């Protein structure tokens, strides 16, 4: 019998859980798996760590299964007594809040899936090992690589999969320092926000999903002072509508691959296929055109309008959101110039409309806005410290704040600071290369690294570090799909 193949998984968050589950469903010979994770958030990662129950998942539970081909996996886990009813989900009848459980509860689910996956693998003769150290270097060797941890330990591997999550928010205004009052990372909110006085004026940098989490947490904690959401554009995530089943007829990977055989798939081609999808469902594109046109309307007015559409029977927005998993296949088929144009002019709108917030979150934000406690402002261009706190300058006004919380979205192309030495070593060794749009170059079909147009047999990546090569990198259905594909590749004879 030959030597067991050894797969190294760098990172032990949600992506690693999806990969372990997928590996446990393969039928190949026994293999060794070594997972490297130094943090205290094993299997949960940064998004799903133990935290306040008011922080909810942003997809309905039926879309959060981490088991490929089993969409009901998470819901069944919840039904076995794991569902928690809290004050934040008490209004379930109004906006289907029960479909959006706390993110910490989803972290419990990830831990359960990881445990069961390891048990299944070991029952089949696999060797599974956990190393609680950070990998800081990887050097290629014949048929594989040698990984070096921060303590100097060396680990040989035949296949290496980077499963590093996103980093922390970027301190774009250089506010971090010895003086108090600036919170550089809001997670976990139960600890990060605990020291804020209930009467403080709080400026939250960002208007995305993380910023919404901060506001919900302040609200749940009884904060009574003014809260400002501030960003350059002042665009909130859209409000998720109640799910309606829809089977895609035109916007499918097979359709786009057929188009690509006739030449490049341009942005106008993608828009036309979307129009065809809408038409086949009896929908007019006017709904989507309206949402794109009203992206910058007054944030409170936009919240109110979209909350009124939660039970709308129109499918336009829902169909647009259904395109996300397919976007993984479409993006590499588009010419570079069109991808650049989309990122420059349409990314913010697509991200807002395709990654919406739960309606209960939107309702709470709107109630705080209506009461005058919450203000949402765009045009932010400077934040600085003063001798009495902070001053934020927008196009319309100056905001004086006691506390500033950095809730800006983590740039999907930014390598987490803790992972930079490892990524730098891969680039120096010429087994990884940087994509012009950010992240590392990977092949869509295999998630293998690409250098000078050639795939690197032993190296793979999953998650935010692949942005640029891929368009959607963090949505759970996409992670599950890619993890299944990677599992087939790394176990291939």
N, C-alpha and C positions, 0 to 999 in steps of 0.2 A: 504494500500500500504506500502511495506517495505521501509527501508532506502536505499537511493541511494548508490551504490558501488562507492568508491572513488579511482581513479587511480592517483598515483603520478609519474610524469615524471621528472627525475632529469637531467637537461640539456636541453637547448632550441636551439640547432643547427640543422643541416641538418637531423640527425637521428630522432629528435623529430618531425620534419616536416613530414617525411615519416610515422612515427607512427600516427600522427594526421590525415593524409590523409587516412591511412588504417582504423583507427577507424571510420572515417566519412562514410566509405563504409560498415561497419558492420550493421547487422539488429537486434542487441540485444536491450534490454530495455535502457532507458535513464540512463546515468552514469555521474559521476562527474570526471573531469580531472583537475588536478592542475600541471602546468608546473613551475619548479623552474629554473630561469636563471638570474644570477646577472650581467652579462657583458652587454656592449653596442652593442654586436653582435647578438642580438636576432634573431633567425631563420636562421642566416647565419653561425654561428660558426667561427672558425679560418680560414678555407680554403676559404670561400666565402664572406669575409668581403669586405667592399668598398675599392677598391684599383685601381692601375693602369690598364688600359685596355690591356696592353701587357701581363698580367698574364692570361693565357688561361686555360680552362678545358682540361683535358688530354684524355677524351673520346669524340667521336663524339656526337653531340647534340642528335641524335636519341637514344643514349644509356644512356642519362642522365635524362629520365623521372623519377619523384619521385612518380608517380601514378601507383600502381600495376595493371598490365594487360592492360596498355595504353601506349605503347611505343612511340606514337606520341605526347604525352601530352606537353612536353617541346617545340618540334618543332612548334606545333600549337600556343603556347604562343609567341614564337619568331615571327611567321608570322603575329601576330596581332599588328605589329608595334614596337616590343621591340628589334628587332635585331639592333645592332650598327655596322656600317662599319667604321673601323679606319685605320690608317696607317699600323697597325700591321696585318690587314686582307685584305689589298688592293690587295695582290697577290693571291687571292682566286683561280684563274684559275690554277695556277701552282701546288698547293698542297692541294686543297680543304680546304683552311684555314677557309672559312665561316662556316664549320662544327664544328669549335672549338671556340665558343664565349668566351668573357672574363669571368673570374670566378666571378667578381663583378656582371656581368649581370645575371649569374646563381643565385647569392645571391638575386637579385631582384625577380627572379622566385620563390625561396624558400619562400620569404616573401609573395608573392601573394598566393602561395599554402596554406601556414599556415593560412592566413586571410580567404580564401574561406573554408578551412576545419573547422575552428572555427564557421563560419557562418552556415555551414551545420549542425554541431553538435548541435548548439543552436536552430536551427529551429526544430530539432527532440526532443527537450526537455532536451538536455544534459546541464550540468552546467560546463563551462570552465573558469578557473581562472589562472592568471599569477602572480607568486610571484617573485619579483626581488631581491631575497636573495639567498645566497649560503647554500646548505644543508651540515652540517658538522658532523651529526651523525644520525644513524638510529638504532632503538631498536625494536626487534620483540615484538609483543603483540598478544593476542589471535585473530587469523584470519587476522592478518595484521601487521602493523608496525607504529611506531611513529617517524616522522622525526623532527629533530631540526635544525634550521637555525643558521647562525652566529650571529644573534641578539637575540637568545634565544627563538624564537617563536617555538611552537610545532604544528605539523600538523599530525593528524591521517590519515592513508591510508590503504586500503584493498589490493592494489597491488602497487608495486614499480618497475619502469623500469629505470635503469641507462642508460642514453643516452649521456654520457660524451664523448667528442671527444678526439683527441690526445693532448698531452701536447706540450711544446716547446722543441726545440733542446737541447740535453744534452751538457753541457759545459765540455767536456771530458779533456780539457787541462787546466782548471781552469784559464781562461783568464779574467773572469768578475771581475771588480773591479772599483775603483774610477777613474783610469786613462782612458782617452778617447781612441778611435780607435778600440774598440771591439764592434761589434754589435751582441748581444746574440740571437736575434730572428729577422729574416729579414722581417716579416710581421707586418703591411702592408708595402710593399716596398716603397710606395709613401712617407711615413714618415721615416721609418727606414734608408733608404739609402740617404735621402735628404741632409745630411750633408757631404757626401763624396766629396772631391775635385775632379774635373774632371781629374786631372793629377795624382792622387794617384795611387800607385800600390796596388791593392786589391787582397787579398788572400781569396778565398771562400772555407770554409771547407765543403766537401761533393761533390759528383758528381751525385746526384740523381735529381729528378724532382724539389725539392726546390732550389737546386743550379742552375739549368737551369733558374728558375724564376729570380734569382738574376742577372744572366748575362744578360738576356733579359731586365731587368729593367735598369741596368747600360747602356746598349746599347741605349735604348729608351730615356734615360736622357742625351745622348750626352757624356758619359764618354769616355775619350781619353787615359787614362793611361792603363798600362798592367793589365790584369786580369788572375789570376791562379785559376783553379779548382783543389782542392787537396783532396785526400782520400787515405785510405789504399790500395784499389784495383784499383782505377782509372777507374771504370766501369760506363759508362753512361747508362741511359735508352735506350732501342732500339728505332728505328724510326717506328712509326705506319704506316702501309700500308693502302691504300685506301680500305674501307670496301667492302667485297664481301659476299653475303648471303650464309650461310651454315647451314643446319639442322643436328644436331648431331644424329648419328644413334647408336653408341656404347657407347660413353662417356656420359652416362646419369645416373641420380640417380637410376632409376629402375634397370639398368643393374648392377650397383655396389651393390645394396642391394641384388639382386639375387646371385651375387658372394659371398657375405658375409654369405649367408645361407649355403654355402659349406665349410666355414672356414674363416680364416683371409684374408683380402685383403692386400697383401704385395705391396711394392713399385714396384717390378718387374711385378706384376699383373696390376698395374696402367699404367706402361709403355707399356705393351702388349695391353691393351685396347686402348691406344692412337695410337699405331701402327695400330690396327684394324680400328680405325676411319680414319686414314690417307689413309689406303688401300681402304676403302669403297668409298673414295672421289677421288680415282685414284692418290693419292699422295705417293711419296717415302719419307721415313724418313730422307733422306740425307740432305734436307734443314735444318731441325731442328738440326741434328747432327753437321752440319757445324756451325750453330750459337752458339751452346754450346761450340764447340771446339775453336771458335774465340772470346770467351767472353773477353779475355784479349789482343786482338790485339790492335795496336796503336789506341787510341780513335778517332783521326781525320780520319784515314783510315776506321775505322768501321762506322763512320758517313757517309762518302762519299759512301761506299759500300751499306749501307742500304737505303740511299736516292735514289740510283739508282734502288732499288727494291720496291719503293712505289707503282708503278703500276704493279708489277709482278702478273702474273696469278696463280702462285703457292700458294696453300692454307695452307702450313705447319704452318707458324707463326700465321696465322689467326685462324686456328683450335686450336692451343695451347692456344691462348687468349680466345677462346670460352669455354675453360675448367674451367675458373675462377669461374663462379657461381656454377658449379657442384662440385668444390673442397670443398665447404662448406659441402657437403654430403659425399664426399669420405674420407676426413681427419679423422673423428672419427672412420671410419671402419678399419683404418690402425693400425698395432701394434705399441706400443710405440717406440720400437727400430728403426722401419723404419721411423717414424716421426722425431725422433732425428737425424737420418742419413740424411734425406732430408734437415732439417734445417741447419745442419752443413756443408753439402757439395754442396747443390744445390739451396738453398734459393736465393742467390744473382743472379744466372743465371735466375731462374724462375721469380724473381721480375723484372729484367731488361727486359726480353723478353715479359712478360705478362702485364707489366704496362709501355708501351712505351710512348714516347713524340710525340706531333703533329709534322708532317714533317716540318711545317713552323718554329717551334722552332729549330729543328735540322739544317735546312738550315741557320739560323742566327748564330748558334754556329759555324758551319763549316766556314761561311764567316769570322767570327772574328778570327777563328784559321788560316785560309789561309792568313789573313792580318798580322798575327804575334801578334795581340793584346791579343789573348786568348791562354793559355797553359793549358793542362789537364794532370795532373801527378798523378800516383799512388805511393805506397810505403811511404805514410805519416806516420811518427811515433813520431813527436814532434812539438809543436808550443809553443813559449815562447816570452815574452816581452823583448825588449831591450830598451836602453835609447833613441833610435830614431825610435821606432816602434815595429815590430815583426820579428821574424825569424822562418820559417817553414822548417823542415828538412825532406827530402824524401830520398829514396834509391839512387836517381840519382843526387840530387843537393840541395842546400839551397836557399830558397826564402826569400828575404827581402821585407817586405810589410809595407805600411803606415797604412792600415786598414785591419782588419780581420772580415769577416762576417760568422757567424755560421749558415750554411745551411745543417747541417747533418740531415739525416732522423730521425724522432722521432721513437725510438724503440717501436714497436707495443705492447710489453708486459709492457711498463712503464706506471704506473698510473700517470696522470697529478698531479703535486705538489698540486694544489688547491683542488684536489679531494681526496688526501691521507687521511685526517682525517675521511672522510666518509667511505672510503674503509676499513681503519683500524678498525673502529667501527663495521662494518659488520663482519669482520674476528673475532674480539674479541667476538662478540655475537654468533659466531658459525653458522651464516646463510650464510657465504661465505667462500670459500677456494681458495688458490692460486694453479694454475696449474703449473706443473713442467716446462713447456715451457714458462711460463709467463702468466699474465692476471689472470682472475678468471675462475674457473671451471663452465661451463654451459652445460646444456643438448642440444644437437643439435636439437632435435625435437621441443623443447619448448622455448629455451633460458633461462630456469630457472636456478638459482644457484644450484650447487651440493655440498653437504657436506657429506663426508663419504659414498659416493655412493647413497645418497638419495637426490631427488630434493626438493627444498624449494618452497612451493606453492606460496608464496607472492612476491618473488623477481626474477627479470629478468634483463638482460643486453643486450645492443645493441651497437656495435661498437668496437673500439680498445681494450677496457678492456676485451674482450672475447678472445683475441689472445691466442693460445695454445689449448684451446678447439676447436676453429675454426682456419682455416688457412688464409682465406681471410676475413678481417673485415671492410675494409674502402671503397671498390669499390661500387659505387652507386647502380648498379643492385643487389648486394648482400644485401646491407642495405635495399632496398625496399622489397626484398623477405623475409628477416627476420622480418622486421617491420609488414608485413602482417600476418606472423605466430604468432607473439607476440600479435597482436590486437585480433586475434581469441582466444588466450589463456586467456587474461586478461578480456575478456567479456563473457567467458564461464560461464553458470549458475552454 
